[in-house]
């Protein structure tokens, strides 16, 4: 396998990746705010909030990735 050559990515794959990245970032931000609101300093988001939120967001992302385009993948396999 030649790793030095360029790699082409289909448009649909690039769009899906961009959507998943945005989904993850939105989930982290939303959960971090939620965690901060429940903390002793509700107006202050810490790196700990972001860490906890990222774990939650990773789980949500796994579900999102699994569900996104499942119908398209089935059609391509047929």
Residue frames relative to the residue before (quaternion, step in Angstrom):
aa qw qx qy qz dx dy dz
X 1.0000 0.0000 0.0000 0.0000 0.00 0.00 0.00
X 0.2930 -0.7713 0.5457 0.1466 3.56 -0.75 1.07
X 0.1707 -0.8165 0.5474 0.0669 3.59 -0.37 1.24
X 0.5983 0.5917 -0.3646 0.3988 3.60 1.21 -0.27
X 0.6100 0.5708 -0.3513 0.4225 3.61 1.18 -0.43
X 0.5913 -0.5650 0.4299 0.3826 3.53 -1.27 0.23
X 0.2772 -0.7426 0.5900 0.1534 3.52 -1.24 0.55
X 0.2481 -0.7590 0.5851 0.1414 3.53 -0.96 0.87
X 0.1640 -0.7714 0.6103 0.0742 3.55 -1.01 0.84
X 0.4416 -0.6847 0.5017 0.2907 3.57 -0.83 0.92
X 0.6438 -0.5652 0.3647 0.3648 3.54 -1.12 0.73
X 0.6522 0.5262 -0.3191 0.4426 3.58 0.89 -0.88
X 0.6473 0.5141 -0.3133 0.4674 3.59 1.03 -0.78
X 0.6538 0.5090 -0.3111 0.4655 3.58 0.95 -0.83
X 0.6430 0.5131 -0.3168 0.4721 3.57 1.01 -0.81
X 0.6471 0.5168 -0.3189 0.4610 3.59 0.92 -0.89
X 0.6491 0.5166 -0.3210 0.4569 3.59 0.92 -0.87
X 0.6558 0.5050 -0.3100 0.4676 3.59 0.92 -0.88
X 0.6544 0.5059 -0.3135 0.4665 3.59 0.98 -0.81
X 0.6596 0.5029 -0.3124 0.4631 3.60 0.97 -0.82
X 0.6293 0.5249 -0.3354 0.4647 3.58 1.01 -0.76
X 0.6624 0.4958 -0.2986 0.4757 3.58 0.95 -0.89
X 0.6243 0.5392 -0.3311 0.4582 3.58 0.99 -0.84
X 0.6626 0.5086 -0.3047 0.4577 3.58 0.86 -0.98
X 0.6730 0.5010 -0.2992 0.4544 3.58 0.84 -0.97
X 0.6491 0.5125 -0.3130 0.4669 3.60 0.97 -0.84
X 0.6592 0.5113 -0.3056 0.4589 3.57 0.96 -0.88
X 0.6417 0.5139 -0.3248 0.4676 3.59 0.96 -0.84
X 0.6786 0.4975 -0.2979 0.4508 3.59 0.82 -0.97
X 0.6673 0.5113 -0.2966 0.4532 3.57 0.91 -0.96
X 0.6996 0.4616 -0.2731 0.4721 3.60 0.85 -0.97
X 0.6248 0.5336 -0.3448 0.4539 3.63 1.00 -0.73
X 0.6381 0.5102 -0.3230 0.4777 3.59 1.00 -0.80
X 0.6415 0.5285 -0.3107 0.4612 3.56 1.00 -0.90
X 0.6672 0.4932 -0.2941 0.4744 3.58 0.92 -0.89
X 0.6461 0.5202 -0.3190 0.4585 3.58 0.98 -0.81
X 0.6466 0.5294 -0.3211 0.4455 3.58 0.97 -0.82
X 0.7019 0.4466 -0.2556 0.4925 3.58 1.13 -0.65
X 0.5831 0.5962 -0.3607 0.4178 3.61 1.29 -0.05
X 0.6876 -0.4749 0.3472 0.4257 3.60 -1.27 0.16
X 0.7519 0.2470 -0.1695 0.5873 3.61 1.18 -0.51
X 0.1860 -0.8624 0.4589 0.1053 3.60 0.34 1.24
X 0.7003 0.4612 -0.2848 0.4646 3.62 1.10 -0.40
X 0.6826 0.4810 -0.2477 0.4913 3.57 1.29 0.06
X 0.1457 -0.7875 0.5959 0.0595 3.59 -0.53 1.19
X 0.1977 -0.7994 0.5621 0.0771 3.55 -0.79 1.08
X 0.6559 -0.4765 0.3935 0.4334 3.56 -1.31 0.14
X 0.5892 0.5643 -0.3606 0.4520 3.59 1.12 -0.58
X 0.6245 0.5192 -0.3336 0.4787 3.59 1.02 -0.76
X 0.6674 0.4994 -0.3008 0.4634 3.58 0.94 -0.88
X 0.6247 0.5317 -0.3405 0.4594 3.61 1.01 -0.75
X 0.6744 0.4847 -0.2891 0.4760 3.55 0.86 -0.99
X 0.6578 0.5162 -0.2997 0.4594 3.55 0.98 -0.87
X 0.6379 0.5386 -0.3299 0.4407 3.59 1.02 -0.76
X 0.6164 0.5282 -0.3476 0.4693 3.59 1.05 -0.69
X 0.6464 0.5064 -0.3015 0.4846 3.55 0.95 -0.91
X 0.6829 0.4995 -0.2839 0.4511 3.58 0.87 -0.99
X 0.6174 0.5433 -0.3466 0.4511 3.60 1.05 -0.70
X 0.6483 0.5007 -0.3142 0.4800 3.57 1.01 -0.77
X 0.6565 0.4950 -0.3062 0.4798 3.58 0.97 -0.86
X 0.6331 0.5351 -0.3269 0.4539 3.59 1.04 -0.78
X 0.6217 0.5433 -0.3448 0.4466 3.59 0.97 -0.81
X 0.6556 0.4924 -0.3024 0.4860 3.57 0.98 -0.82
X 0.6498 0.5250 -0.3094 0.4544 3.58 0.95 -0.90
X 0.6612 0.5020 -0.3046 0.4669 3.59 0.90 -0.91
X 0.6513 0.5216 -0.3106 0.4553 3.56 0.96 -0.88
X 0.7406 0.4295 -0.2257 0.4649 3.57 0.94 -0.88
X 0.6155 0.5672 -0.3480 0.4223 3.60 1.13 -0.57
X 0.8650 0.0819 -0.0741 0.4894 3.53 -0.81 1.01
X 0.3091 0.7665 -0.5153 0.2267 3.61 1.17 0.30
X 0.6454 0.5135 -0.3253 0.4625 3.58 1.01 -0.71
X 0.6448 0.5196 -0.3205 0.4600 3.61 1.00 -0.80
X 0.6479 0.5228 -0.3193 0.4526 3.57 0.96 -0.87
X 0.6426 0.5237 -0.3224 0.4569 3.59 0.99 -0.81
X 0.6618 0.5049 -0.3084 0.4604 3.59 0.98 -0.84
X 0.6555 0.5155 -0.3185 0.4508 3.58 1.01 -0.82
X 0.6601 0.5174 -0.3064 0.4503 3.58 1.05 -0.74
X 0.6277 0.5758 -0.3309 0.4061 3.59 1.14 -0.60
